[in-house]
Amino acid sequence: MLVLGIDLGSREVKIVLMKNNKIIQKKKVSTMSFYRDYCKFDGKVIVDLEKINIGKVHKAISTGYGRNNTDLKLFTPINEIKAHVYGGMYQTGLKDFILLDVGGQDVKIVKVEKGITTDLELNEKCAASCGRYLENMANVLEIPLYEMSKYYENPIELNSTCAVFSESELIGKIAEGVTIKELCAGVNYSLYKRLQPLLSKFKGKKLVLTGGVANNQAIKKYLRNDYEDIVSIEEPQFNGAIGCCYYGSNILK
């Protein structure tokens, strides 16, 4: 059985195809390109599967930031929490864990016990608590995002609580002669500090990281202060789309 999962992210659309519960294809495109180059509108948004090199499928499931704004014809929509939990279970084999998903524009924290969501926390209001903050700061520092994510030692204190004003503060620190390594560590630690209050009520041994920030080595280092086991998954950015496929393969009748 072929099952297609699409995660309509704020910055990127992630596409995963599963056959008999195994991933056989995955693709990532910018959200703008997805709607412009791979879709057409006829009362509902129609995805041209041939243009994304996918033929006829048995089931198609969608989730993501754009799920509420975009009605995909022939797709069954599921909420992001459900998609990410199923993706986490598929990729780790675990049924008990805390899931932290830091995306481009929001943060999701979910407690999963025996495969069931028992608590959750969402933050969709502040850019300084999500991946967009890291992208903006990397641009100010004129350093690749993956390079900035390496630094965690001797973080400089950054006091601004707003992603916009943080840019000015960062430029001021550069003018004072603070090293790039210390500034990178400061940016990473600043995001960690904003995540801490959200994570404080989610106790557990295993923390599963998903979303683009799961690739940030410094954030992982800081989170080890709070959790015994930081579980890295192979495809953190595709986790929502993988969860869609899992839902279609194993749960949707």
C-alpha positions in Angstrom: 0.0 0.0 0.0 1.3 3.4 -1.0 0.7 6.2 1.5 1.6 9.9 1.0 2.2 12.3 3.8 2.6 16.1 3.4 3.6 18.5 6.2 2.7 22.0 5.2 5.3 24.0 7.1 5.5 27.8 7.4 8.8 27.8 5.5 9.0 24.4 3.8 6.7 21.6 2.8 8.0 18.1 3.6 6.7 15.2 1.5 7.1 11.5 2.4 6.0 8.4 0.5 5.7 5.1 2.3 5.2 1.6 0.8 4.1 -1.1 3.2 5.1 1.0 6.2 8.6 1.8 4.8 9.9 5.1 3.6 10.7 4.9 -0.1 10.8 8.6 -1.0 11.1 12.0 0.6 11.3 15.5 -0.7 11.5 19.0 0.7 10.5 22.2 -1.1 9.9 25.8 -0.1 6.3 26.5 0.8 6.1 29.2 -1.9 7.5 26.8 -4.5 5.1 24.1 -3.5 2.0 26.2 -4.1 3.3 27.9 -7.1 4.9 25.0 -9.0 3.2 21.8 -7.7 -0.4 22.9 -7.1 -3.5 24.3 -8.8 -6.8 25.6 -7.5 -10.2 24.3 -8.3 -12.4 25.0 -5.3 -9.7 23.3 -3.3 -5.9 23.1 -3.7 -5.0 20.1 -5.9 -1.5 18.7 -5.6 -0.1 17.6 -8.9 1.5 14.3 -7.9 3.2 13.8 -11.2 5.1 17.0 -10.9 6.6 15.8 -7.6 7.4 12.4 -9.2 4.7 10.5 -7.3 2.1 8.6 -9.1 -1.2 7.3 -7.8 -1.4 6.6 -4.1 -3.8 4.6 -1.9 -4.0 7.2 0.9 -2.9 10.8 1.3 -2.7 12.6 4.7 -1.7 16.3 5.4 -0.7 18.2 8.5 1.3 21.3 9.4 1.2 25.0 9.9 -0.8 25.5 6.7 -3.3 22.7 7.3 -5.9 25.1 8.6 -5.5 27.6 5.8 -5.1 25.1 2.9 -7.6 22.5 2.0 -5.9 19.9 -0.1 -8.3 17.9 -2.3 -8.2 14.1 -1.7 -6.1 14.5 1.5 -7.2 13.6 5.0 -6.0 16.3 7.4 -4.7 15.5 10.9 -3.4 17.9 13.6 0.3 18.5 14.0 0.5 17.0 17.5 -0.9 13.7 16.3 1.4 13.7 13.3 4.5 14.4 15.3 3.7 11.9 18.0 3.2 9.2 15.4 6.3 10.2 13.6 8.3 10.0 16.9 7.0 6.6 17.6 7.8 5.4 14.1 11.3 6.7 14.2 12.3 5.7 17.7 10.1 2.7 18.5 9.3 4.3 21.8 5.9 4.6 23.4 7.0 6.7 26.4 8.8 10.0 25.8 8.7 13.8 25.8 8.6 15.2 22.3 10.1 18.7 21.7 9.4 20.1 18.2 11.0 23.4 17.5 9.9 24.6 14.0 10.4 27.8 12.1 7.4 29.6 13.7 6.3 27.5 16.7 7.2 25.2 19.5 5.4 22.0 20.5 6.1 20.0 23.6 4.2 16.7 24.1 4.2 14.1 26.8 3.5 10.6 25.4 2.7 7.7 27.7 2.0 4.2 26.4 1.6 5.7 22.9 -1.0 8.3 24.1 -0.7 12.0 24.4 -1.2 13.0 28.0 -0.1 16.6 28.1 1.1 19.3 25.7 2.3 22.9 25.5 2.3 25.1 22.5 4.0 28.4 21.8 3.0 30.1 18.6 3.3 33.8 19.6 7.0 34.6 19.8 9.6 34.3 17.0 12.4 34.5 19.7 11.4 31.0 20.9 11.7 29.2 17.6 13.9 28.4 14.6 13.3 31.8 12.9 15.3 33.4 15.7 18.3 31.3 15.0 18.1 32.0 11.3 17.9 35.7 11.8 20.8 35.8 14.2 22.9 33.6 11.9 22.3 36.2 9.2 23.3 39.1 11.4 26.6 37.2 12.3 27.0 36.3 8.6 27.7 32.7 9.5 25.9 29.5 8.2 23.2 28.2 10.6 24.9 24.8 10.9 28.2 26.4 11.9 26.5 28.6 14.5 24.9 25.6 16.1 28.3 24.1 17.0 29.1 26.6 19.7 28.0 26.3 23.3 30.9 27.2 25.5 31.2 30.6 27.3 27.9 32.0 26.0 27.6 35.8 26.1 24.5 37.0 28.0 21.8 38.3 25.6 19.0 40.2 27.4 16.6 41.1 24.7 13.4 39.0 24.8 12.3 40.0 21.3 13.8 38.5 18.1 13.7 42.0 16.4 15.5 43.8 19.2 18.0 40.9 19.6 19.5 41.9 16.3 20.5 45.3 17.5 21.8 43.9 20.8 23.9 41.4 18.8 25.4 44.1 16.6 26.2 46.1 19.8 28.1 43.1 21.2 30.1 42.7 17.9 31.0 46.4 18.2 32.3 45.8 21.7 34.7 43.1 20.4 32.9 40.0 21.7 34.1 36.9 19.7 31.9 35.2 17.1 32.1 31.9 19.0 30.8 33.6 22.2 28.1 35.3 20.3 27.0 32.0 18.6 27.0 30.3 22.0 25.0 33.2 23.4 22.4 32.9 20.7 22.0 29.2 21.2 21.8 29.5 25.0 19.3 32.3 24.6 16.9 30.0 22.7 17.5 27.3 25.3 16.6 29.7 28.1 13.3 30.5 26.4 12.5 26.8 26.0 13.2 26.0 29.7 10.0 27.5 31.1 8.0 25.5 28.6 9.8 22.3 29.4 9.8 22.7 33.2 6.6 20.8 33.8 7.5 17.9 31.4 9.5 15.5 33.4 10.8 12.3 31.9 14.0 10.4 31.0 13.8 10.5 27.3 13.5 13.6 25.2 12.8 13.2 21.4 13.9 16.2 19.3 12.2 17.0 16.0 12.0 19.9 13.7 14.9 21.9 12.2 16.4 22.9 15.6 16.9 19.2 16.4 20.1 19.6 14.3 21.5 22.2 16.6 24.3 20.6 18.6 24.5 23.3 21.2 20.8 23.1 22.1 21.2 19.3 22.5 24.2 20.0 24.8 22.2 22.3 27.0 19.2 20.0 27.2 21.3 17.3 28.6 21.2 19.3 31.9 17.4 18.5 32.1 17.0 15.0 30.5 19.0 11.8 30.9 18.6 10.7 27.3 18.3 13.1 24.3 17.0 10.9 21.5 18.2 11.9 18.1 16.1 10.7 15.2 17.3 10.3 11.6 14.8 12.6 9.9 13.8 15.3 12.4 12.5 17.8 9.8 10.4 15.1 8.0 8.9 13.8 11.3 5.4 15.3 10.7 5.2 13.9 7.2 6.4 10.6 8.4 3.7 10.7 11.1 1.1 11.3 8.4 2.2 8.2 6.6 2.2 6.2 9.8 -1.3 7.3 10.5 -2.4 6.4 7.0 -0.7 3.0 7.0 -1.7 1.8 10.5 -4.7 3.7 11.8 -6.8 5.3 9.1 -9.4 2.9 7.8 
